[in-house]
Amino acid sequence: MNLRTRFNLLLVLLCLGLAASLLALRFHEKRETRLILHEIREQRSQMLDRLIELSGRSLRTFTREYSLWTEMADFVAKPAVDKAWTHINIDSSLATFQAEAAWVFKPDGRLFYAAVLANEPPVPITLLPPPDQLAERLNRDKVCHFFIKAGSELYEIRGSVIVPSEDMNRSTPPRGFFLTARHWGAQHLAGLAELSQATIELADSAESRTPAVEQNSIHLFRHLPDWEGKTISGLHLRYDSAELSQVSETDVWESVIFFAFGSLSILLVVYFAYRWVLRPVGGISESLATGNLAPLEPYYDERSELGRVANLVRSSFHDREKLRDTMQERAQLSRDLHDGLIQALYAIGMNLASIGPLLRRKPEQAETQLDQARTELNASIRELRSFITRLEPADAEKKDFGKAVQLLVKFMQTAHPTTFKLEMDDGLASGLAVERSTQLLYIVREALSNALRHGRGDTVTLRLQPAGDLAVFSVHDNGRGFDPAAPRQGGHGLDNMTERALQLGGTLQISSLPGQGTLVTVRFPHSL
């Protein structure tokens, strides 16, 4: 796994971590919001119950106090209604206790007296329970509380048995029954809404309502029962919480800020990791792969580890170039020694070996060959000195290529009874540059040395001819030949000739078969 892949994996992990953190934050915020919603709903539910209880306290007080009153017990025991007493004690008390109507019943359930608040629609008494049922319920429970509906109007009804004031437990037989009514109209609902700071309305009894929660809103529902305990209507409260709105808005901004900060952090990590790590490392990798120092140039002056690495890579490149130059120079020196000096010394040795038989029979010819050997030996010494000091090649190599080949053939011919044939294009030979002439002359020496030492033929032909844009040089002998594909042991002559042909920008081809001689051909562009 390379560095870029690892970085991309790290980037994916950071993005996944940001996403997971954001989800965790949102989960925590929603959980916190739900807890706040639940707490507010409980508070509002308790408040609503308290408001309903407080709003009905006056009616409950009116019913309880007037039913637990000796004068009321005496009043209902009379055979006829005392108008003066009812006007003072009942009629005038309706407004005080915020009641719209009041009824007094005999113990057997018969209506004895009814009072209705002025300017209010009369409460239909027909909607009250049957007298016998009313008497039975109050005799058993002592008190009652229920709602009735007259069209769209809703009324709250409270009732209690009438007993003397001293009967606090209402244990004595009831002297009668006292019922009161309150209209749950728009004014009453507006009062409840103002006190609860919410929207309150009456809901249809057919609707199934349960406490619900919307976005930043709380819904509460209270069932209002009829005489039989069935829901006849419902009280629906909707509370829009500013606190919840603020919490929700704060949660959204927290998420946005967290996401923005996380994204910015990841972008900064990506940017600086690319700028400080990936790009420099990529430049170093590219430089090492291609051998080009250009990608490292921006980092040479940095005072950091990357700057030191870039300078180390540059130093290593320079050292490698020096080492490569040294190795190439040594290889070139080895080839030059092998193809030039060693071949010349070998030719001088063969020449000296052939002088012995001539000393007695042909002393003049022997002396001539000694002079040639001396001349060649001095040239070899000069060439050796040029290798040591890396000066120009010997004087023989500075001559025209054709003349240099003629001198080389003449020298070797004194030591070998071999026929040499030269077929040279003079214009092509004289037009070769010194460097190219030197490389080609080394190939000639190696090819002639191989032909005389290994081929042992009696004829060697040397040709230099143009062929279009190429120059073709060949050395052909009619010796015993060899198999070029067979493994070779020792010696670097053939490899050196191939390398020199490449330096000329050309190719070397060796054609030979056992017993059929050898042809060495060099093709190279003469105009290069």
Sequence and secondary structure as in RCSB ss.txt:
>XXXX:A:sequence
MNLRTRFNLLLVLLCLGLAASLLALRFHEKRETRLILHEIREQRSQMLDRLIELSGRSLRTFTREYSLWTEMADF
VAKPAVDKAWTHINIDSSLATFQAEAAWVFKPDGRLFYAAVLANEPPVPITLLPPPDQLAERLNRDKVCHFFIKA
GSELYEIRGSVIVPSEDMNRSTPPRGFFLTARHWGAQHLAGLAELSQATIELADSAESRTPAVEQNSIHLFRHLP
DWEGKTISGLHLRYDSAELSQVSETDVWESVIFFAFGSLSILLVVYFAYRWVLRPVGGISESLATGNLAPLEPYY
DERSELGRVANLVRSSFHDREKLRDTMQERAQLSRDLHDGLIQALYAIGMNLASIGPLLRRKPEQAETQLDQART
ELNASIRELRSFITRLEPADAEKKDFGKAVQLLVKFMQTAHPTTFKLEMDDGLASGLAVERSTQLLYIVREALSN
ALRHGRGDTVTLRLQPAGDLAVFSVHDNGRGFDPAAPRQGGHGLDNMTERALQLGGTLQISSLPGQGTLVTVRFP
HSL
>XXXX:A:secstr
  HHHHHHHHHHHHHHHHHHHHHHHHHHHHHHHHHHHHHHHHHHHHHHHHHHHHHTHHHHHHHHHHHB HHHHHH
HHSSS  HHHHIIIIITHHHHTT SEEEEE TTS EEEEEE TTS    GGGS  HHHHHHHHHHHSEEEEEEEE
TTEEEEEEEEEEB TT TT  S  SEEEEEEEE  HHHHHHHHHHHTSEEEEEETTS    EEETTEEEEEEEEE
 TTS EEEEEEEEEE HHHHHHHHHHHHHHHHHHHHHHHHHHHHHHHHIIIIIHHHHHHHHHHHH   GGGGGGT
T  SHHHHHHHHHHHHHHHHHHHHHHHHHHHHHHHHIIIIIIHHHHHHHHHHHHHTTHHHH HHHHHHHHHHHHH
HHHHHHHHHHHHHHT    HHHHS HHHHHHHHHHHHHTTS  EEEEEE HHHHHHS HHHHHHHHHHHHHHHHH
IIIII  SEEEEEEEEETTEEEEEEEE S    TTS   S  HHHHHHHHHHHTTSEEEEEE TTS EEEEEEEE
TT 
